[in-house]
Amino acid sequence: MDFTISDEMKMVTEAVGKFVREKVQPLECETEENAEIPADKLAAVRAEAQELGFYAMNMSEGVGGAGLGVMDMCLVEEQLGQTSDALIRRIFGQVYPMLEQFEDEALRQKYLYPTVKGEKICAMAITEPGAGSDAAAIKTNAHLDGDEWVLNGTKHFISDGDIADYVIVMAVTDAEKGARGGISLLIVDKGTPGFQVTRNQPMMGHRGYGHAELYFDNVRIPKGNVLGEVGNGFKVMMANVGGIRLGHIGARAVGMAFRVLEMMREHAATRKQFGQPIGDFQMVQQMIADSAMEIFATRMMVLNTAWEEDNGMDPRDKVSMVKVQASEMLGRVADRGIQVFGGYGFTKELPLERIYRDARVTRIYDGTSEVHRMLIARSVIKRGLTL
């Protein structure tokens, strides 16, 4: 396989990285302190990002995106990962590739194109109080009544659920078939009777955007408001989750860990104790070396797996490996960063304590580390390790 990065992609990633550092990172402190992004500053920065073509870069050119493949998008996500999740969502767009599976042009006009343009916000509602990593265990259900679906159930921890213009809801539409043909993705518009945002759930980290609990009480939606085919919802979701995990967790973790390492490197070279830079002490050197090795190893895992995704292979085992490795690597690097900075690392004057808190949830969402380890082990026991 060839890991050569084209000159064009080098220019793109350099431009995105510069934009993140100069335009986006300055908004982090205010966003963290107020738990919301200042509206006037957000509007200006997002407009600039859109003008530069940095919005919804993962979507195909035919619908208004940049048309980047999985590997190229991971290179971009490394740069995006050097700021907070809230700012990435609002400035660069949280647009799901599965939206391109709308076949009806009216639905594409209503949902797909406005979302790619940044005119509408979409939320993905999968997780329930009784169904986290085991998405197939959802209880939210819908049945047809004439020309309408009648939807009932509860979802929680739904990112942007409080402000979304519409929600993609994973629901059971045939209990007997379950995940094998009985789960569908239904589109529910904000303000539909019976659809309530019951509360925002405060979190340890990831401030600046909402994590909502949603309640559906006999919500009636048009029969045609289905993403993909009826009963194919679980399949559609699983077909898209690999690229999302690689970009949003794998590549972003690499990017944020790299930012922490750069802070460690600069501090180790300039901070003096006992008459010499702390970078001269072997214990500090070990933390920096271990971080550098782990970042490099994780990055190679991400790019290798992304390359396989782009080439039509099925690297689901590798995706699970990346998910575990990247999330846990970021936690270790963030911890070392705080240790190298000592008391300053524990203060809110530096971004390290926020990065430390934000990193913790990456071992939980999109499947816990324990579940992914189980999947990896089952596959290795059954088929052996395929690299």
C-alpha positions in Angstrom: 0.0 0.0 0.0 1.1 3.5 -0.7 0.9 6.1 2.1 2.2 8.9 -0.1 0.2 12.0 0.5 -0.5 14.0 -2.6 0.7 17.6 -2.9 -3.0 18.7 -3.1 -3.9 16.9 0.2 -0.8 18.4 1.9 -2.0 21.8 1.0 -5.5 21.0 2.2 -4.4 19.7 5.5 -2.0 22.5 6.1 -4.7 25.0 5.3 -7.2 23.3 7.6 -4.6 23.0 10.4 -3.7 26.7 10.1 -7.4 27.7 10.2 -8.0 25.6 13.3 -5.0 27.1 15.1 -5.6 30.7 14.1 -9.4 30.9 13.9 -10.9 28.1 16.0 -8.7 27.5 19.0 -9.1 31.1 20.2 -12.8 30.3 20.8 -12.1 27.3 23.1 -11.8 29.2 26.4 -15.0 31.2 26.0 -16.9 28.1 24.8 -15.6 26.1 27.8 -16.5 28.8 30.4 -20.0 29.5 29.1 -20.8 26.0 27.8 -21.8 27.6 24.5 -20.1 29.1 21.5 -20.4 32.9 21.2 -23.0 33.3 18.4 -21.4 36.3 16.7 -17.9 34.8 16.6 -19.3 31.4 15.5 -21.2 32.9 12.6 -18.1 34.7 11.3 -15.7 31.8 11.6 -18.2 29.3 10.1 -18.9 31.6 7.2 -15.1 31.8 6.5 -14.8 28.0 6.8 -17.6 27.5 4.3 -16.1 30.0 1.9 -12.8 28.1 2.0 -14.6 24.8 1.3 -14.0 23.4 4.8 -17.6 22.5 5.6 -19.0 19.0 5.1 -15.7 17.9 3.4 -16.7 14.2 3.9 -19.7 14.5 1.6 -19.5 13.8 -2.1 -19.0 16.7 -4.6 -22.3 15.9 -6.2 -24.2 17.0 -3.1 -22.0 20.0 -2.3 -19.2 18.4 -0.3 -15.4 18.1 -0.9 -15.7 14.5 -2.0 -12.8 13.3 0.2 -12.3 9.5 0.6 -11.9 7.9 4.0 -8.1 8.2 4.2 -8.0 11.8 2.9 -10.8 12.7 5.4 -8.8 11.1 8.2 -5.9 13.4 7.3 -8.2 16.3 7.6 -9.7 15.0 10.9 -6.2 14.9 12.4 -6.2 18.7 12.0 -9.8 19.1 13.2 -9.0 17.0 16.2 -6.7 19.7 17.5 -9.8 21.6 18.8 -12.9 20.8 20.8 -15.8 18.6 19.5 -18.3 21.4 19.9 -16.3 23.7 17.6 -15.7 21.0 15.0 -19.5 20.4 14.9 -20.6 24.0 14.5 -17.8 25.3 12.3 -17.0 22.3 10.0 -20.3 20.5 10.1 -21.4 17.2 11.6 -22.9 15.8 8.4 -23.4 12.0 8.0 -22.6 10.4 4.7 -25.6 8.1 5.1 -27.8 11.1 4.3 -26.8 10.5 0.6 -29.0 7.4 0.7 -32.1 9.4 0.4 -33.5 8.3 -3.0 -36.5 10.6 -3.2 -35.5 14.0 -4.6 -38.0 15.8 -2.4 -36.3 14.3 0.7 -32.9 15.2 -0.6 -34.1 18.8 -1.1 -35.6 19.0 2.3 -32.8 17.3 4.4 -29.6 16.4 2.5 -28.7 19.6 0.6 -29.6 22.1 3.4 -27.5 20.0 5.9 -24.5 20.0 3.6 -24.9 23.8 3.2 -25.0 24.2 7.0 -28.6 25.5 6.9 -30.0 22.6 8.9 -28.6 20.5 11.8 -29.1 16.8 12.0 -28.9 14.6 15.1 -28.5 10.8 15.2 -30.7 9.1 17.8 -29.5 5.5 18.5 -28.6 5.2 22.2 -31.3 4.4 24.7 -31.3 4.0 28.5 -31.3 0.2 28.0 -29.3 0.0 24.8 -25.8 1.5 24.5 -23.0 -0.5 22.9 -25.6 -3.1 22.0 -27.5 -1.0 19.4 -29.5 -4.0 18.3 -31.2 -4.1 21.7 -33.2 -0.8 21.1 -36.8 -0.7 22.2 -38.0 2.5 20.4 -40.5 1.2 17.9 -42.7 2.3 15.1 -45.6 0.8 13.2 -47.5 1.8 10.1 -51.0 3.3 10.4 -52.2 4.1 7.0 -49.7 6.4 5.3 -47.9 7.3 8.6 -45.5 5.8 11.0 -46.4 5.9 14.7 -43.2 6.2 16.7 -42.8 5.6 20.5 -39.8 5.4 22.7 -37.0 7.2 24.4 -33.4 8.1 23.3 -30.7 9.7 25.4 -27.1 11.1 25.2 -28.1 12.4 21.7 -25.6 15.0 20.6 -27.2 18.1 19.2 -30.6 16.6 20.0 -31.7 19.8 21.7 -31.1 22.0 18.6 -31.4 19.7 15.7 -33.8 20.6 12.9 -34.5 16.9 12.4 -33.4 13.7 14.0 -32.6 10.3 12.4 -34.2 7.8 14.8 -33.3 4.2 14.8 -36.4 2.3 15.6 -37.7 -1.3 15.5 -40.3 -1.7 12.7 -40.4 -5.5 12.8 -39.8 -7.0 16.2 -39.5 -10.6 14.9 -36.7 -9.8 12.5 -34.9 -7.4 14.9 -31.5 -6.3 13.6 -31.8 -8.7 10.6 -34.3 -6.7 8.6 -36.5 -5.2 11.4 -34.8 -1.9 12.2 -35.4 1.2 10.2 -34.1 4.8 10.2 -36.9 7.3 10.5 -36.7 11.0 10.0 -38.5 13.2 12.6 -38.7 16.9 12.2 -38.3 19.3 15.1 -41.7 20.4 16.5 -43.6 17.3 15.3 -46.5 16.7 17.8 -45.5 14.1 20.5 -41.7 14.7 20.0 -40.2 16.3 23.1 -36.7 17.2 24.2 -37.2 16.3 27.8 -33.8 17.4 29.1 -30.2 18.2 28.4 -27.9 15.8 30.2 -24.9 17.6 31.8 -21.5 16.0 31.0 -18.0 15.8 32.5 -16.6 17.2 29.3 -17.6 18.1 25.7 -19.0 21.4 26.8 -20.4 23.8 24.1 -23.1 21.5 22.7 -26.1 19.6 24.1 -26.5 15.9 24.9 -30.3 15.5 25.0 -32.9 13.0 26.1 -35.6 12.7 23.5 -39.1 11.3 24.0 -41.5 10.1 21.3 -45.1 9.6 22.3 -47.3 8.4 19.3 -45.3 10.6 17.0 -46.8 10.4 13.5 -44.5 10.9 10.6 -45.0 10.4 6.8 -44.5 6.9 5.5 -41.8 8.1 3.2 -39.6 9.6 5.9 -37.2 6.6 5.9 -33.5 6.8 5.3 -32.6 3.8 3.1 -35.0 0.9 2.8 -37.5 -0.1 5.5 -35.9 -2.7 7.7 -32.4 -1.9 6.5 -31.6 0.7 9.2 -29.1 -1.4 11.1 -27.3 -2.4 7.9 -27.1 1.2 6.8 -25.7 2.3 10.1 -23.1 -0.4 10.3 -22.0 0.3 6.7 -21.2 3.9 7.7 -19.9 3.5 11.2 -16.4 2.4 10.1 -15.5 5.6 8.4 -17.0 7.6 11.3 -15.1 5.8 14.0 -11.8 6.1 12.0 -12.3 9.9 11.5 -14.1 11.1 14.6 -12.2 8.9 17.1 -9.1 7.5 15.5 -7.8 10.5 13.5 -9.1 13.1 15.9 -7.4 11.3 18.8 -4.1 11.4 16.8 -4.6 15.1 16.2 -5.3 16.1 19.8 -2.5 13.8 21.1 -0.2 15.6 18.7 -1.2 18.9 20.1 -0.5 17.7 23.7 2.8 16.3 22.6 3.8 19.7 21.1 2.9 21.4 24.4 5.0 18.8 26.3 8.0 19.3 23.9 8.0 23.0 24.2 7.6 23.0 27.9 10.3 20.4 28.4 12.8 22.5 26.4 12.1 25.8 28.3 11.0 24.9 31.8 14.0 24.7 34.2 14.3 22.9 37.5 17.5 22.2 39.4 19.4 24.4 37.0 18.5 22.6 33.8 15.6 22.1 31.3 13.2 19.4 32.6 13.6 17.7 29.2 17.1 16.6 30.3 15.5 14.4 33.0 15.1 10.8 31.8 11.6 10.4 33.4 10.3 13.4 31.4 12.1 12.0 28.3 10.3 8.7 28.8 6.9 10.4 28.8 7.6 12.3 25.7 9.1 9.2 23.9 6.2 6.9 24.9 3.7 9.5 23.7 5.5 9.9 20.3 5.6 6.2 19.8 2.0 5.7 20.6 0.9 8.6 18.4 2.9 7.2 15.5 1.6 3.6 16.0 -2.0 4.8 16.2 -1.7 7.0 13.1 -0.4 4.1 11.1 -3.3 2.0 12.3 -5.8 4.7 11.2 -4.3 5.2 7.8 -4.0 1.5 7.0 -7.6 0.8 8.0 -8.8 3.9 6.1 -6.9 2.7 3.0 -8.7 -0.6 3.2 -12.1 1.2 3.6 -11.3 3.2 0.5 -10.4 0.1 -1.5 -13.7 -1.7 -0.7 -12.4 -4.1 1.8 -14.1 -5.0 5.1 -11.7 -4.0 7.9 -14.2 -4.1 10.7 -11.8 -5.9 13.1 -9.2 -3.2 12.4 -11.8 -0.5 13.0 -12.4 -2.0 16.5 -8.7 -2.1 17.1 -8.3 1.5 16.1 -11.2 2.5 18.3 -9.7 1.0 21.4 -6.1 2.0 20.6 -6.8 5.6 19.7 -9.2 6.4 22.6 -6.9 4.8 25.2 -3.8 6.3 23.7 -5.3 9.8 23.9 -6.1 9.3 27.6 -2.5 8.3 28.3 -1.0 11.1 26.4 -3.3 13.7 28.0 -2.4 12.3 31.4 1.3 12.6 30.7 0.9 16.1 29.4 -0.6 17.2 32.7 2.2 15.4 34.6 4.9 17.2 32.5 3.3 20.6 33.2 2.9 19.7 36.9 0.5 22.1 38.8 0.0 24.3 35.7 -1.3 21.3 33.9 -4.1 20.9 36.5 -5.2 24.5 36.1 -7.8 25.8 33.7 -5.3 28.3 32.4 -4.1 25.6 30.0 -6.3 23.4 27.7 -4.8 20.2 29.2 -7.4 19.6 31.9 -10.2 20.0 29.3 -8.5 17.7 26.9 -8.1 15.2 29.7 -11.8 15.3 30.5 -13.0 15.3 26.9 -10.8 12.3 26.1 -12.4 10.1 28.7 -15.7 9.5 26.9 -13.9 8.3 23.7 -13.5 5.0 25.5 -17.3 4.8 25.9 -19.2 6.2 23.0 -19.4 4.3 19.6 -18.9 1.1 21.6 -17.0 0.7 24.8 -13.4 -0.5 24.8 -14.6 -3.7 26.5 -17.1 -4.4 23.7 -14.6 -3.8 21.0 -12.1 -6.0 22.7 -14.7 -8.7 22.8 -15.4 -8.4 19.1 -11.6 -8.5 18.3 -11.1 -11.5 20.4 -14.1 -13.4 18.9 -12.8 -12.7 15.4 -9.2 -13.7 16.2 -10.4 -17.0 17.9 -12.6 -17.8 14.9 -10.5 -16.7 12.0 -7.1 -15.8 13.3 -5.4 -12.4 13.1 -5.6 -10.9 9.6 -3.3 -7.9 8.9 
